[in-house]
Amino acid sequence: MDFVHDQLALGAKLRILTIVDIHSRFCPAADPRSTYRGEDVVQTLERVCGRIGYPKTIWVDNGSEFI
């Protein structure tokens, strides 16, 4: 689970929460938004887990987004 950052041609910033299974490389979510709050991350995780099940572990890069 990590964020990808980009900027559109008109200057608007874009953040994409990506969730990837490191073994199969299956990507159940690549959720783009202009802003992300903690509640948004929880909402995306609940949607994904409700659809494909809960993982045994979650790995994040511990970047500033998750502090």
RARARA-V715366 format. One record per helix or strand. SS is the DSSP state (2 for helix, 1 for strand). FROM is the first residue (numbers start at 1). TO is the last residue. If there is no record, write none. Layout:
SS:FROM:TO + SS:FROM:TO
This chain:
1:2:7 + 1:13:19 + 1:29:33 + 2:38:52 + 2:64:66
